[in-house]
């Protein structure tokens, strides 16, 4: 998985989203889904951040699946993106 550079951001996003989804991050101005409403009320903060955390986890899992299913080839020659299939695969990343 780490041989694919596009899989690393997916893993980082997943790890960062876990505490939000578990509801262990208290209200703050640095980390979480921050709006006036979420910063004004603890119940709203936890509800919205759990939802956002799960959403980020799902999105990062999909991103990782696409990155693994369509690997990036570092050794490809110049102009490797000339075929339609290669262009499509690159656009997925």
C-alpha positions in Angstrom: 0.0 0.0 0.0 2.8 2.4 0.8 4.3 1.9 -2.6 1.4 3.9 -4.0 1.8 7.6 -3.2 -2.0 8.3 -3.5 -2.8 5.7 -0.8 -0.8 7.6 1.9 -3.2 10.6 2.1 -6.1 8.3 2.3 -4.5 6.6 5.3 -3.7 9.9 7.0 -7.3 11.2 6.5 -8.7 7.9 7.9 -6.5 8.1 11.0 -7.4 11.8 11.6 -11.1 11.1 11.2 -11.2 8.2 13.8 -11.2 10.5 16.9 -13.9 12.6 15.4 -16.1 9.6 14.6 -15.6 8.3 18.1 -16.6 11.6 19.6 -13.5 12.1 21.8 -12.5 15.5 20.5 -13.9 18.3 22.6 -15.0 21.7 21.2 -12.0 23.6 19.9 -11.1 26.0 17.1 -8.3 23.9 15.5 -9.6 20.4 14.9 -13.1 19.3 13.8 -16.1 20.6 11.8 -16.1 24.2 13.1 -19.1 26.5 12.5 -20.8 29.0 14.7 -23.4 26.5 15.7 -21.0 23.6 16.5 -18.8 25.9 18.5 -21.8 27.2 20.5 -23.1 23.9 21.8 -21.4 20.6 22.9 -24.3 18.4 21.8 -24.2 19.9 18.3 -20.4 19.7 18.2 -20.3 16.0 19.0 -23.3 15.1 16.7 -21.9 17.0 13.7 -18.3 15.8 14.2 -19.3 12.2 14.5 -21.2 12.5 11.2 -18.3 14.3 9.6 -15.8 11.8 11.0 -17.7 8.8 9.5 -18.0 10.7 6.2 -14.3 11.3 6.0 -13.6 7.7 6.9 -15.8 6.4 4.1 -14.4 8.9 1.6 -10.8 8.0 2.5 -11.6 4.3 2.3 -13.0 4.8 -1.2 -10.0 6.9 -2.1 -7.6 4.2 -0.9 -9.6 1.5 -2.8 -9.3 3.5 -6.0 -5.6 4.1 -5.4 -4.9 0.4 -4.8 -7.1 -0.8 -7.7 -5.5 1.7 -10.2 -1.8 1.8 -9.2 0.5 4.6 -10.1 3.5 3.5 -12.1 6.6 5.5 -11.3 8.6 3.8 -14.0 6.3 4.6 -16.9 8.0 6.2 -19.9 7.4 9.9 -20.9 4.1 10.3 -22.6 2.6 7.3 -20.9 -0.7 9.0 -20.6 -1.4 8.9 -24.4 -4.1 6.2 -24.4 -7.6 6.8 -23.4 -7.5 4.1 -20.7 -4.3 5.6 -19.1 -6.0 9.1 -19.1 -9.0 7.6 -17.4 -6.9 5.8 -14.8 -4.9 8.9 -14.1 -8.1 11.0 -13.7 -9.2 8.7 -10.9 -6.2 9.9 -8.8 
